[in-house]
Amino acid sequence: MTEHDPVPSAPAVSPAPSLFVAPSAPASATPSAPASASAPFPRPEHRPHVAVADPDPRRRGYDRGRQLAPALHGALETYDRLFALGGIRPETVRDDARRALDAVDAFRPALREQIQGIAAGAGVEAWRIAALNARTEILARSTAVPPGECSTIVRAARTPDGAGRTHVGVQTWDWHVELSPYWHTVESAGGTHRYAGLTEHGILAKIGVNSAGLALHFNILGHEDDRAGGIPVHVLAALVLEEAGSVAHARELVESAPLTSSGSFMLFDADSAVLLDLSPVGVFEAPRVAPDTHLRTNHFLTEVPAAREKTRLYQPDSGERFGFLRERLGRAGDHGRDGGAGQDGAGPVAGFAAGPRDGARAVPPVPVTVEGLPRELVTGPGEPPVTCVPDPAAPPGRRWASLATVVLDPATRTARVLDGTPAEQFSRPWIPLRA
């Protein structure tokens, strides 16, 4: 099948089929005051939802491109402006995108087919969609447009029936507020596994859970050797969600990929969880901050990649958010736990009071719920900006916001996406998805 072969048309993009609105917040629902009592930045009235299911990867991509075509052009124009603000010439963007596409083709040709299918469906050149998927690697060239920031927590929890053990996770996705209109929820079938989650227009994947019960939270990191030419980290996220049947399998896929850029993959299923530093110098497992709890902001947590970290991108902000959240979790856990500190000196963790043991590992006596997790990410004035609200006075390219808040529950194969900041969890719609 060539790029110009006819493909059956897909339905127009639509909002997600159903919305979950959280119940009214109790008086003590959040650890601190909300960042804003009103909407901190504009959002579309209806968030697009894309569903694709063709077993042929090119046709699956084409369906995506057709559904997103009108808005996708806006995403391309916005990234063109960000690249230009970063001093990256159009021909450099094109060359980097083409090299990334060649790397994808060499590693997983089916993923290149999806990218080319999106381009055909949207009526643009393939390198334009490749540039979106490699936007992290291309923006690594910039010193004028710093990246955004994200915060992630994954914790062990009891299953709802109280009989077993699982993991649940939450993260903010913080990015340039100008891109607020250009992301969507997605349900993709046709690969090895079906997956559901959140991604940007034209980008294969970002954050999600698959039908095998494998969940992925994704944060950006920065290394001095970051560059285009390997498999882009967003394409690697799509590979993991489409192919991985377990945490161990996902780790094998990541370690086998030709990486030339950095990121954090928080991989977890009901039974296990692993936090990885991805970098051009290798993939390294990061420690937990406390028993059964992983925490990530935007700096490396292992020694080898940290030696050449782009500290100017995220510090001191990332370290401040990390320390604040670690202290918050530990302070909340002081109410009744008999355990000790975490691997790097963290105190006990919220919800992990003394209780029954699962082997040598503590299991919280009260379930850590998907409803309760977003509260941990709410911050207000005078606190590090875990809840990120844009500064309207800042210039373009320096206005970041928590565009979405995502809760993943691999035991139930579900993702819950809040179209807003953690502080808006009781006033903005939640979009429930099942892989």
Buried (B, 14 or more C-beta within 10 A) or exposed (E): BEEEEEBEEBEEBEBBEEBEEBEEEEEEBBBBBBBBEEEBBEBBEEBBBBBBEBEBBBBBBBBBBBBBBEBBBBBBEBBBBBBBBBEBEEEBBBBBBBBBBEBBBEBBEBBBBBBBBBBBBBEBBBBBBBBBBBBBBBBBBBEEBBBBBBBBBBBBBBBBEEEBBBBBBBBBBBBBBBBBBBBBBBBBBBBEBBBBBBBBBBBBBBBBBBBBBBBBBBBBBBBBBBBBBBBBBBBBBBBBBBBBBBBBBBBEBBEEBEBBBBBBBBBBBBBEBBBBBBBBBEBBEBBBBBBBBBBBBBBBBBEEBBEBBBBEBBBEBBBBBBBBBBEBBBBBBEEEBEBEEBEEEBBBBBBBBEBEEEEEEBBBBBBBBBBBBBBBBBBBEEBBBBBBBBEEEEEEBBBBBBBBBBBBBBBBBBBBBBBBBBBBBBBBBBBBBEB
